[in-house]
Amino acid sequence: MKITKIDILKNAIWLTLPPLLFGLSLMNYLPAVLTPALFNKGIPDILANGENIVRILVFAMPAFSLLDYRPKLKNKDWFCIWQG
């Protein structure tokens, strides 16, 4: 299966780029308390790793959802909305 430019535009992953770029551009201005080393201090490793895995899954969801102009939603779209 060949992926075309239209397929990329229909994919919802590009909607995550503006907030990601905004967050990355302000990362240097955060106080030291919010750095990962200090923020995760005292949190058990299993909990921190579980949170990171869930965060990756949530941010990967738009890659599996297609933008469509038709109001009919597919089952996976309803799943993403329900998880949202």
Secondary structure as UniProt FT lines:
FT   HELIX           5..10
FT   HELIX           12..16
FT   HELIX           17..26
FT   HELIX           27..29
FT   HELIX           32..34
FT   HELIX           36..39
FT   TURN            40..42
FT   HELIX           45..60
FT   HELIX           61..64
FT   HELIX           75..83
//
